[in-house]
Amino acid sequence: MKYRKLGKTDLNVSEISLGCWTLGGVSWDKGQSSGWADVDEKEAIDAINYGIEKGVNHFDNADTYGNGKAERMLAKALGFRSKQMIIATKIGHVKGTAEHAYEPQHIRHQCEQSLINLKRDHIDLYYFHHGDFGPGDIYVDGAVAMMRKLKDEGKIRWLGLSAYSEGDFIRLTPKIKPDVLQSWGNITDDQFVRPGKPVADMMKKEGLSFVAFSPLAQGLLLGKFSSKTPPRFQEGDHRKNDQRFTVEEIAKLEPKVDALKKKFGAGTEDLSRVALQYILSYDITGCVIPGFRNRAQVEVNLKGADMKLTDGEISFIRDVFSK
């Protein structure tokens, strides 16, 4: 396993780290599914143990994943090893009784609760989970001031910004001055890490790096889904209402995945290696954080950890997905 320094931090994380969203299981937000169905705790813990054996040292979590369940399950799995790991978590999608999730006092409350859930005395990397700071970014100054207080108190070490649009990153980075940025990044959409694009150029200028979630496009890049036999997700699985998993969208993606199979191999481990190494080929990428349910998935994702793509292979992938 190779390691990279994250942005302005002193954190050296495994290039392939693990995202803990699935650990929260089924959960709901404002009546909409925001979780995953059919997650077995024992299988997930076995997967975490395997990942650590193979060199994974960074786990990405959030207070909203199962309303704290994912944080508590990670703590249970790590046990005494927690102090040796780099743990990230986020705030922003759980507002409790506060008017807005980024009210300063609510940030403190959620930070303290995450510390209890994680059984730690500090959080290595604490993210704002989205870019909505209220009308006119009314909460941003108070939220950043509270984050700085928590850092001064030793409760958090580094500050991250997770967002979902170019506009949010460009607008908020100068105000927040985060150490790391996070969003999706995969073969189908690499807008935040590709040189020449606004966010990547800004990160380069500011000395930041990027943590890429959904590097496998939630399994779509692994050839797991067919338009002829479309997936049927259980109630409570957020993918049930995700347009990317409709017959029409899967049909558009299939020939591109087929081209990858012909070039690199049709095995799940072959496709995983291609997807993860594609995003890791960008210098600005600090790590990828694929999700997992079980050991088999972690095994697949770590299989090609040291098998970089050549420039020619990267060009081939871009050509296929630009059509």
C-alpha positions as CSV (number, residue, x, y, z in Angstrom):
1,M,0.0,0.0,0.0
2,K,1.2,3.5,-0.9
3,Y,0.6,6.6,1.2
4,R,0.1,10.2,0.4
5,K,0.2,13.4,2.4
6,L,-3.2,15.2,2.5
7,G,-3.1,18.8,1.5
8,K,-1.9,21.2,4.2
9,T,-2.1,18.5,6.9
10,D,0.6,16.3,8.3
11,L,-1.6,13.3,7.7
12,N,-0.1,10.5,5.5
13,V,-3.1,8.4,4.4
14,S,-3.4,5.1,2.5
15,E,-4.0,5.8,-1.2
16,I,-7.0,3.5,-0.9
17,S,-8.8,4.3,2.3
18,L,-12.3,3.3,3.3
19,G,-15.6,5.2,3.3
20,C,-18.0,4.3,6.1
21,W,-21.4,5.4,4.8
22,T,-22.6,1.9,4.4
23,L,-21.9,1.2,8.1
24,G,-24.9,3.4,9.0
25,G,-27.3,0.9,7.3
26,V,-30.8,2.1,6.6
27,S,-31.5,5.7,7.5
28,W,-33.9,8.5,6.5
29,D,-33.5,12.3,6.0
30,K,-36.7,14.4,5.6
31,G,-38.6,11.3,4.4
32,Q,-36.0,10.4,1.9
33,S,-33.7,7.3,2.1
34,S,-30.1,8.3,2.8
35,G,-28.6,5.0,3.7
36,W,-28.0,1.4,2.7
37,A,-30.0,-1.8,3.1
38,D,-28.8,-5.2,4.1
39,V,-25.6,-4.3,5.9
40,D,-24.3,-7.0,8.3
41,E,-22.2,-5.7,11.3
42,K,-20.0,-8.8,11.6
43,E,-19.2,-8.8,7.9
44,A,-18.4,-5.1,8.0
45,I,-16.1,-5.5,11.0
46,D,-14.3,-8.4,9.3
47,A,-13.8,-6.1,6.2
48,I,-12.3,-3.3,8.4
49,N,-9.9,-5.8,10.0
50,Y,-8.8,-7.1,6.6
51,G,-8.3,-3.5,5.4
52,I,-6.0,-2.7,8.3
53,E,-4.0,-5.9,7.7
54,K,-3.4,-4.7,4.2
55,G,-2.3,-1.2,5.2
56,V,-5.5,0.9,5.2
57,N,-5.0,3.6,7.9
58,H,-7.7,6.1,7.1
59,F,-11.5,5.8,7.6
60,D,-14.0,8.5,6.5
61,N,-17.2,8.8,8.5
62,A,-20.1,11.3,9.2
63,D,-22.5,12.0,12.0
64,T,-25.4,11.5,9.6
65,Y,-24.5,7.9,8.6
66,G,-27.2,6.0,10.5
67,N,-27.4,9.0,12.9
68,G,-24.1,8.1,14.6
69,K,-24.4,4.3,14.0
70,A,-21.5,4.2,11.5
71,E,-19.2,6.1,13.9
72,R,-20.1,3.7,16.8
73,M,-19.6,0.7,14.6
74,L,-16.2,1.9,13.4
75,A,-15.1,2.5,17.0
76,K,-16.2,-1.0,17.9
77,A,-14.3,-2.5,15.0
78,L,-11.1,-0.6,15.7
79,G,-11.0,-1.0,19.5
80,F,-7.5,-0.2,20.9
81,R,-6.2,0.4,17.3
82,S,-8.2,3.6,16.9
83,K,-5.3,5.7,18.1
84,Q,-3.1,4.3,15.3
85,M,-5.7,5.2,12.6
86,I,-6.6,8.5,10.9
87,I,-10.3,9.2,11.4
88,A,-12.3,11.7,9.5
89,T,-15.9,12.6,10.2
90,K,-18.3,15.3,9.1
91,I,-21.1,17.6,10.2
92,G,-23.9,19.3,8.3
93,H,-26.8,17.0,7.5
94,V,-28.1,16.5,11.1
95,K,-29.4,19.8,12.6
96,G,-31.3,18.4,15.6
97,T,-33.2,21.3,17.2
98,A,-31.0,24.0,15.8
99,E,-32.3,26.2,13.0
100,H,-29.4,25.3,10.9
101,A,-26.8,22.5,11.1
102,Y,-23.9,25.1,11.0
103,E,-25.0,27.1,14.0
104,P,-21.8,27.4,16.1
105,Q,-23.3,25.8,19.2
106,H,-24.7,22.9,17.2
107,I,-21.3,22.3,15.6
108,R,-19.8,22.0,19.1
109,H,-22.5,19.6,20.2
110,Q,-22.1,17.4,17.2
111,C,-18.4,17.4,17.5
112,E,-18.6,16.3,21.2
113,Q,-21.1,13.6,20.2
114,S,-18.9,12.3,17.4
115,L,-16.0,12.1,19.8
116,I,-18.2,10.0,22.2
117,N,-19.4,7.8,19.3
118,L,-15.8,7.3,18.0
119,K,-14.4,6.8,21.5
120,R,-11.7,9.3,20.8
121,D,-10.4,12.5,22.3
122,H,-9.9,14.2,18.9
123,I,-10.9,14.0,15.3
124,D,-8.1,14.0,12.8
125,L,-10.0,15.6,10.0
126,Y,-13.4,17.3,10.6
127,Y,-15.4,18.3,7.5
128,F,-18.2,20.6,6.7
129,H,-20.4,18.0,4.9
130,H,-22.0,20.4,2.3
131,G,-21.8,23.9,1.0
132,D,-25.2,25.3,2.3
133,F,-24.3,27.9,4.9
134,G,-27.8,29.6,4.8
135,P,-28.9,32.6,2.7
136,G,-25.9,34.7,1.8
137,D,-23.7,32.3,3.7
138,I,-24.9,33.8,6.9
139,Y,-23.6,31.0,9.1
140,V,-20.1,30.7,7.5
141,D,-18.2,33.1,9.7
142,G,-19.6,31.7,13.0
143,A,-19.1,28.1,11.8
144,V,-15.5,28.7,10.9
145,A,-14.8,30.5,14.2
146,M,-16.2,27.5,16.1
147,M,-14.1,25.1,14.1
148,R,-11.0,27.1,15.0
149,K,-12.0,27.0,18.7
150,L,-12.4,23.3,18.5
151,K,-9.0,23.0,16.9
152,D,-7.4,25.2,19.6
153,E,-9.0,23.0,22.2
154,G,-7.5,19.9,20.6
155,K,-10.8,18.3,19.7
156,I,-10.1,18.5,16.0
157,R,-6.7,18.6,14.2
158,W,-7.5,19.6,10.6
159,L,-10.5,21.1,8.8
160,G,-12.1,19.8,5.6
161,L,-14.7,21.0,3.2
162,S,-17.0,18.5,1.4
163,A,-19.3,20.0,-1.2
164,Y,-21.2,19.0,-4.4
165,S,-20.6,21.8,-6.9
166,E,-17.8,23.8,-8.4
167,G,-19.5,27.0,-7.3
168,D,-19.5,26.0,-3.6
169,F,-15.8,25.1,-3.7
170,I,-14.8,28.3,-5.4
171,R,-17.0,30.5,-3.2
172,L,-16.3,28.9,0.2
173,T,-12.6,27.8,0.1
174,P,-11.3,31.4,0.5
175,K,-13.7,31.9,3.5
176,I,-13.2,28.6,5.2
177,K,-9.5,28.0,4.4
178,P,-9.9,24.2,4.6
179,D,-6.9,21.9,4.6
180,V,-8.6,19.2,2.4
181,L,-11.5,19.1,-0.1
182,Q,-13.8,16.2,-0.6
183,S,-16.4,15.2,-3.2
184,W,-17.2,12.6,-5.8
185,G,-14.5,11.6,-8.3
186,N,-14.6,8.8,-10.8
187,I,-14.1,7.9,-14.4
188,T,-17.6,9.2,-15.3
189,D,-17.0,12.6,-13.6
190,D,-13.5,13.8,-12.7
191,Q,-14.3,17.6,-12.9
192,F,-12.9,18.4,-9.5
193,V,-9.4,16.8,-10.0
194,R,-8.7,17.3,-13.7
195,P,-6.1,20.0,-14.4
196,G,-7.4,23.0,-16.2
197,K,-10.7,22.8,-14.3
198,P,-11.4,25.6,-11.8
199,V,-11.4,23.4,-8.6
200,A,-8.3,21.5,-9.5
201,D,-6.4,24.6,-10.4
202,M,-7.5,26.3,-7.1
203,M,-6.4,23.3,-5.1
204,K,-3.0,23.3,-6.9
205,K,-2.6,27.0,-6.1
206,E,-3.6,26.7,-2.5
207,G,-1.6,23.5,-1.7
208,L,-4.8,21.5,-1.1
209,S,-5.5,17.9,-2.0
210,F,-8.7,16.0,-2.8
211,V,-10.4,13.0,-1.1
212,A,-12.6,11.2,-3.7
213,F,-15.7,9.5,-2.6
214,S,-17.7,7.2,-5.0
215,P,-14.6,6.3,-7.0
216,L,-16.5,3.2,-8.3
217,A,-19.7,5.2,-9.0
218,Q,-21.3,3.1,-6.3
219,G,-20.6,-0.1,-8.3
220,L,-21.7,1.1,-11.7
221,L,-18.1,0.9,-13.0
222,L,-17.7,-2.7,-11.9
223,G,-20.2,-4.1,-14.4
224,K,-22.4,-5.3,-11.7
225,F,-25.6,-4.0,-13.2
226,S,-27.3,-4.8,-16.4
227,S,-30.0,-2.9,-18.3
228,K,-31.5,-6.3,-19.3
229,T,-31.9,-7.3,-15.6
230,P,-32.1,-3.9,-13.8
231,P,-31.2,-3.8,-10.1
232,R,-34.0,-4.0,-7.5
233,F,-32.9,-2.3,-4.3
234,Q,-34.5,-3.0,-0.9
235,E,-36.6,-0.3,0.8
236,G,-34.3,2.1,2.6
237,D,-31.5,1.8,0.1
238,H,-30.9,5.3,-1.3
239,R,-30.1,3.9,-4.8
240,K,-33.7,2.9,-5.2
241,N,-34.5,6.5,-6.3
242,D,-31.2,7.3,-7.9
243,Q,-31.5,8.1,-11.6
244,R,-28.1,6.6,-12.4
245,F,-29.5,3.1,-11.6
246,T,-32.4,3.3,-14.1
247,V,-32.5,1.1,-17.1
248,E,-31.9,4.0,-19.5
249,E,-28.8,5.3,-17.7
250,I,-27.3,1.8,-17.2
251,A,-27.8,1.1,-20.9
252,K,-25.8,4.3,-21.7
253,L,-22.9,3.2,-19.5
254,E,-22.8,-0.5,-20.5
255,P,-20.8,-0.1,-23.8
256,K,-18.2,2.0,-22.0
257,V,-17.7,-0.6,-19.2
258,D,-17.6,-3.3,-21.9
259,A,-14.7,-1.4,-23.5
260,L,-12.9,-1.4,-20.2
261,K,-13.5,-5.2,-19.9
262,K,-12.0,-5.9,-23.3
263,K,-8.9,-3.7,-22.6
264,F,-8.2,-4.6,-18.9
265,G,-10.1,-7.8,-18.1
266,A,-13.7,-8.5,-17.1
267,G,-13.1,-9.5,-13.5
268,T,-14.5,-7.2,-10.7
269,E,-10.9,-6.8,-9.4
270,D,-9.8,-5.7,-12.9
271,L,-12.4,-3.0,-13.2
272,S,-11.9,-1.8,-9.6
273,R,-8.2,-1.4,-10.2
274,V,-8.9,0.7,-13.3
275,A,-11.5,2.9,-11.6
276,L,-9.4,3.5,-8.5
277,Q,-6.1,4.0,-10.2
278,Y,-7.6,6.4,-12.7
279,I,-8.6,8.9,-10.0
280,L,-5.3,8.2,-8.1
281,S,-3.4,9.1,-11.3
282,Y,-4.2,12.8,-10.6
283,D,-1.5,14.4,-8.5
284,I,-4.1,16.5,-6.7
285,T,-5.9,13.3,-5.4
286,G,-4.9,12.5,-1.8
287,C,-6.8,9.2,-1.6
288,V,-10.0,7.4,-2.8
289,I,-12.5,6.2,-0.2
290,P,-14.6,3.4,-1.7
291,G,-17.4,2.1,0.4
292,F,-17.8,-1.5,1.5
293,R,-20.2,-4.0,3.0
294,N,-17.9,-7.0,3.5
295,R,-14.4,-8.4,3.2
296,A,-14.8,-9.5,-0.4
297,Q,-15.4,-6.0,-1.5
298,V,-12.4,-4.7,0.4
299,E,-10.3,-7.5,-1.1
300,V,-11.3,-6.5,-4.6
301,N,-10.6,-2.8,-4.0
302,L,-7.1,-3.5,-2.6
303,K,-6.1,-6.1,-5.2
304,G,-4.7,-3.5,-7.5
305,A,-3.4,-1.0,-4.9
306,D,0.1,-1.0,-6.4
307,M,-0.8,-1.4,-10.0
308,K,-0.7,2.1,-11.5
309,L,-2.1,2.9,-15.0
310,T,0.2,3.9,-17.8
311,D,-0.3,7.2,-19.6
312,G,-1.5,5.3,-22.6
313,E,-4.1,3.4,-20.5
314,I,-5.3,6.7,-19.0
315,S,-5.7,8.2,-22.5
316,F,-7.7,5.1,-23.6
317,I,-10.1,5.5,-20.6
318,R,-10.6,9.2,-21.3
319,D,-11.3,8.5,-24.9
320,V,-13.9,5.8,-24.1
321,F,-15.8,8.0,-21.6
322,S,-15.7,11.2,-23.6
323,K,-17.8,9.7,-26.3
